[in-house]
Amino acid sequence: MTVLLDSDIAIEILRGRNHAILSIWQALADSEANVFYSSVTATEVWGGAFPEEFPFIQRFFRPLICLPPDYETGYHAGELLRQYRKSHSLEVPDAIIAAAAIQHDAALWTRNRKHYPMPQITFYA
């Protein structure tokens, strides 16, 4: 199994307050699943971080796999923007995350499913 963390899930895990998400995270971490994150997620997490949180954030991301923003992801994200921007208010960060999930055949773990109306997206949890 391959799972891509959306930014909202990464932030909830790092906050450590949502016991349901933490329980799912623990089970996922204990499994054989590949856990990916997008550079968009790293940007959003680091953009809201306080200096005292830096070591914890580094430890969180270290065992995970970052999907680099490459041409293919950009191309597919652009296609998704053209298709869903007007009808679903799709924004660039979510388009990049969706494209990465589709491109890498990863189940997307998010609490914001309405941001991802694409039929090619499968969801985790």
Secondary structure, 3 states (H helix, E strand, C coil): CEEEECHHHHHHHHHCCCHHHHHHHHHHHHCCCEEEEEHHHHHHHHHCCCHHHHHHHHHHHCCCEEECCCHHHHHHHHHHHHHHHHHHCCCHHHHHHHHHHHHCCCEEECCCHHHCCCCCCCECC
